[in-house]
Amino acid sequence: MALGEAVHLEIEADGPATITLDQPDRRNALSEAIGTGISEALDEIEGSDARVVRIEGSGGSFSAGGDIERMVEGIENDVPADERVRRLERSTNALIGRVVEFPIPTVALVDGPAVGAGANLAIACDVQLASENAVFGFVFRQVGLSVDAGTSYLLPRIVGENVAKELVLTGDIIDADRAEEIGLVNHVYDAEEFDERVDEFVEKVVSGPPIALRHANRLVGEGLDKSLEQALTDEATAQGIVFDTADHEEGVEAFFEDRGPEYEGR
């Protein structure tokens, strides 16, 4: 399914949904067309029976980040700063927030550059899988800007405050091995094996109990902002919901019958 000319969506019944950023000539920068396309794709997926969302880029790039052409337009047309802030809040910031809070688990597939807001799109996902061709950079300083698109919230939670500050103060581009070393990505795979290894990982998620995994994913994502007491209460509430699912019954039966469970998402 094509969502405009910039984003493509494929949904497999009871399987993964794949969002592909498809403006390779612009290295999949987060243009208005791509941002709108991703949002529309998420709308479609949320109403489907997809069990995991894959986000990838075409043409050898994940995403080159902010729309430089839009920045040039703002300077040349002397667009007031407050208007540019409103545009940012309506577009990139809204998109990153939507990905972070999306109820279905999300996986970023980074097989090339992910820089600036593009790097933030990757780390806004629940899991990051990279090929050896991936590079990452929080390069806002290169265009004379501070950070945006959730950098100050997401990055220190993933790599720690000190490393986050180093990455934004230097604007260094780091390779996939360094990204894995600091915990920015979960796994790095050989380029030749990337698609196969990604499919294996995604299948593990797809084969799990969808309702339970959505709750678990949400609870872990919220955990750093809660007290222990609140976390325990919220976990118990979620378990109360999941105890009543057919998937829980299937999981228990499969355990006692010494077989693999077949979860149906109900």
C-alpha positions in Angstrom: 0.0 0.0 0.0 1.4 3.4 -1.0 0.7 6.3 1.3 1.5 9.2 -1.0 4.8 8.9 -2.8 7.0 8.9 0.2 5.9 5.9 2.4 4.8 2.4 1.7 3.0 0.0 4.1 2.6 -3.7 4.1 0.5 -5.5 6.7 0.5 -9.3 7.1 -2.5 -10.8 8.9 -1.4 -11.8 12.5 2.1 -10.9 11.5 4.4 -7.9 11.0 3.4 -4.6 9.5 6.3 -2.9 7.5 6.6 0.9 7.1 9.1 1.8 4.4 10.4 5.4 4.1 10.8 5.8 0.3 12.4 9.1 -0.7 15.9 7.7 -1.3 16.9 10.8 -3.4 16.5 12.8 -0.1 17.9 10.0 2.0 14.5 9.6 3.6 14.7 12.9 5.5 11.7 13.5 7.6 9.9 15.7 5.1 6.2 16.6 5.5 5.4 13.8 3.0 7.2 11.2 5.0 5.9 12.4 8.3 2.3 12.4 7.1 2.9 9.0 5.5 4.2 7.4 8.7 1.3 8.8 10.7 -1.2 7.5 8.2 0.5 4.1 8.2 0.3 4.0 12.0 -3.4 4.8 11.8 -3.9 1.8 9.4 -1.8 -0.5 11.6 -3.5 0.4 14.8 -6.8 -0.8 13.4 -5.3 -4.0 12.1 -4.3 -7.3 13.7 -0.6 -6.7 13.1 1.5 -7.9 16.0 4.7 -5.9 15.4 5.7 -2.9 13.4 8.9 -2.7 11.3 10.2 0.7 10.3 12.8 0.8 7.6 14.3 3.1 4.9 14.9 2.5 1.2 17.9 3.2 -1.0 20.6 2.5 1.6 19.5 5.1 4.2 17.2 4.8 7.2 16.7 8.6 7.5 18.9 11.7 7.1 16.8 13.5 9.8 15.4 17.0 9.5 14.2 18.4 6.2 17.0 20.7 5.2 15.0 22.2 2.3 12.4 23.3 4.9 15.1 24.9 7.0 16.4 26.8 4.0 12.9 28.0 3.2 12.5 29.2 6.7 15.7 31.3 6.5 15.2 32.7 3.0 11.5 33.6 3.7 12.3 35.0 7.1 9.7 32.7 8.8 9.4 33.9 12.4 11.0 31.6 15.0 7.7 31.0 16.8 6.1 29.8 13.5 9.0 27.4 12.9 8.6 26.1 16.5 4.9 25.4 15.8 5.7 23.6 12.6 8.2 21.4 14.5 5.7 20.6 17.2 3.0 19.7 14.7 5.3 17.6 12.6 8.4 15.9 13.8 7.7 16.2 17.5 4.2 14.8 17.1 5.5 11.9 15.0 8.2 10.9 17.5 5.6 11.0 20.3 3.2 8.9 18.3 5.9 6.2 17.7 7.1 6.2 21.4 3.5 5.7 22.6 2.3 3.3 19.9 0.6 0.4 21.4 2.0 -2.3 19.1 5.7 -3.1 19.5 7.9 -1.3 17.0 11.3 -2.3 15.6 13.7 0.0 13.7 15.6 -1.7 10.9 18.7 0.5 10.3 20.7 -0.4 7.3 22.5 2.8 6.5 22.6 6.3 8.0 20.3 7.4 10.8 21.1 10.9 11.8 19.5 13.9 13.5 15.8 13.4 13.8 16.2 10.2 11.8 18.3 8.8 14.6 15.5 9.8 17.0 13.0 8.0 14.9 15.1 4.9 15.3 15.5 5.2 19.0 11.8 6.1 19.4 11.1 2.5 18.4 11.0 -0.2 21.1 13.9 -2.2 19.6 16.7 -1.2 17.2 18.3 -3.7 14.8 21.2 -2.5 12.7 23.3 -3.9 9.9 27.1 -3.3 9.8 26.3 -0.6 7.3 24.4 1.5 9.8 25.8 4.8 11.2 24.2 7.1 13.8 24.6 10.7 14.6 22.8 13.3 16.7 24.2 16.1 14.5 22.0 19.1 15.2 25.1 21.2 16.0 26.2 20.7 12.4 23.4 23.0 11.3 23.7 25.4 14.2 20.8 23.9 16.2 20.1 22.6 19.6 18.5 19.1 20.0 14.9 18.3 19.2 12.7 15.3 18.2 13.0 13.8 21.7 16.8 13.7 21.9 16.9 15.0 25.5 14.3 12.5 26.7 15.1 9.3 24.7 18.9 9.4 24.3 20.0 9.6 28.0 17.4 6.9 28.9 19.1 4.5 26.4 22.8 5.3 26.7 23.1 7.3 30.0 23.5 11.0 30.5 27.2 11.3 30.0 27.3 9.4 26.7 24.2 11.3 25.5 25.9 14.6 26.2 29.1 13.5 24.4 27.0 12.5 21.3 25.2 15.8 21.1 28.1 18.0 22.0 30.5 16.5 19.5 27.9 15.6 16.8 30.1 12.6 16.1 28.9 10.0 13.6 29.3 6.5 15.2 29.4 3.2 13.4 27.2 0.2 14.2 29.7 -1.5 16.5 30.0 1.6 18.6 26.3 2.0 18.7 25.9 -1.6 20.0 28.7 -1.1 22.5 26.9 1.9 24.1 23.5 0.2 24.0 22.1 2.5 21.3 21.0 -0.6 19.3 20.1 -4.1 20.4 21.9 -6.1 17.8 24.2 -5.6 14.8 24.1 -8.1 12.0 26.3 -8.7 8.9 24.9 -6.9 5.9 24.5 -10.2 4.0 22.5 -11.8 6.9 20.6 -8.7 7.9 17.2 -9.5 6.3 17.3 -13.1 7.6 18.3 -12.2 11.1 15.7 -9.4 11.2 13.0 -11.9 10.1 14.1 -14.3 12.9 13.9 -11.6 15.5 10.5 -10.3 14.3 9.1 -13.9 14.2 9.9 -14.3 17.9 7.8 -11.3 18.7 5.0 -12.3 16.3 4.8 -15.8 17.8 4.2 -14.4 21.3 0.9 -13.5 23.0 0.0 -10.2 21.4 -2.2 -8.7 24.2 0.3 -9.7 27.0 3.3 -8.4 25.0 1.6 -5.0 24.4 1.0 -4.6 28.1 4.5 -5.7 28.9 6.1 -3.4 26.4 4.1 -0.5 27.6 4.8 -1.2 31.3 8.6 -1.4 30.7 8.5 1.8 28.6 6.7 3.6 31.5 8.8 2.1 34.3 11.5 4.7 34.6 9.0 7.4 35.3 7.2 5.6 38.1 7.7 4.7 41.7 8.1 1.0 42.6 4.6 1.1 44.2 3.0 2.5 41.1 4.8 0.0 38.8 3.7 -2.9 40.9 0.1 -1.7 40.9 0.1 -1.2 37.2 1.6 -4.6 36.5 -1.1 -6.2 38.7 -3.8 -4.4 36.8 -2.4 -5.5 33.5 -2.2 -9.1 34.7 -5.8 -8.9 35.7 -6.7 -8.1 32.1 -4.4 -10.8 30.6 -5.5 -13.5 33.0 -8.9 -13.4 31.3 -7.5 -14.0 27.7 -7.7 -17.2 25.7 -3.9 -16.7 25.1 -3.2 -17.1 28.8 -5.2 -20.3 28.9 -3.4 -21.6 25.8 0.0 -20.8 27.3 -0.8 -22.7 30.5 -2.1 -25.7 28.5 0.8 -25.7 26.2 3.2 -25.7 29.1 1.6 -28.7 30.7 1.4 -30.5 27.4 5.0 -29.8 26.6 4.4 -28.1 23.3 4.8 -24.7 21.7 1.8 -22.4 22.3 -0.3 -21.0 19.4 -1.4 -17.6 20.4 -4.4 -16.0 18.6 -4.4 -12.6 20.2 -7.7 -12.9 22.1 
